[in-house]
């Protein structure tokens, strides 16, 4: 990031004219925001509202990282509490600009070239000012939703749903390559995970077919690149994944000391969980089962913590309602499901219902632990041709 000086007006006594600074930033056509030492947003211009969809009154005072939730173009978390950029407030040495990949509330993906300067006010408080113009030549970018039925969106938020995949396993191969996009995946690994009964020589044909489908869907040439030791999606492709955001926000909530912000992050986790991982892929591949159980565990953990926070605040009704969201999870079935529905309909006190909800959640978590333990066992014909539609 380039730490730059800023040409600004001074008062007669030599101090900074902060009103002039604000007016200058407000008139800029690129998004501009200012952040204090506590990482709270203290300024947000109209261009930022137009770009990201947040009004100034909705973000002022909020942590910058929770508003942007920015990643690197490779999908690695970038915005976080205790950002290294805070060091710029006490240093004069420049650092490099950086690219920010962010998902707006309207579903639009933003690729930004962030440039930062420091501004020190007359009271000696220092702020970081981010200029956030769009990247001149953005990479192809897509949003992939894997929690619930699979959905793929273009950078402008349009849903891409005009493609019929030849088989569920070819769709699963695409997902597998996206999840492992940071390294080549060998033919042997693909065979083991997706086609254990297919001759090794035929895996290449399946990959070629998936590449042809993606070429039409994403409007790209050769979207699956053969590497010297396997297959990999092109490095210039940017993917926003709801699964990555789910894990990131759950981690942020675990580390968050402010109960109000923790509730906000946990609610975002719950909202991201539309339904089980790859709901529309009824395959028994071990990696799908394992990932599915992982996100079910995270979802239940978020519900538990969210309910506890409301209970500690004395809102038993809200705490109970949070637990009722557990009806989404697939482990809730059969006798347990019927008992839970009866529980919801029963005329119990909120405290009694809350206790029973907690017992049910504990039971669901126990079932998930058992399922994951089974998945950790050595595979022996865990996939069969019968999985294929």
Buried (B, 14 or more C-beta within 10 A) or exposed (E): BEBBEEEEEEEEEEEBBBEEBBEBBBEBEBBBBBBBEEBBBBBBBBBBBEBBEBEBEEBBEBBBBBBBBBBEBBBEBBBBBEBEBBEBBEEEEEBEEBBBBBBBEEBBBBBBBBBBBBBEEEEEEBBBBBBBBEBEEBBBBBBBBBBBEBBBBBBEEEEBEEEEBEBBBBBBBBBBBBBBBEEBBBBEBBBBBBBBEBEEEEBEEBBEBBBBBBBEBBEBEEBBEBEEEBBBBBEEBBBBBBBBBBBBBBBBBEEBEEEEBBBBBBBBBBEBBBBBBBBEBEBEBBBBBBBBBBBBBBBBBBBBBBBEBBBEEEBBEBBBBBBBBBEBBEBBEEEBEEEBEEBBEEEBEBEEBBEBBBEBBEBBBEBBEEBBEEBEEEEEEBBEEEBEE
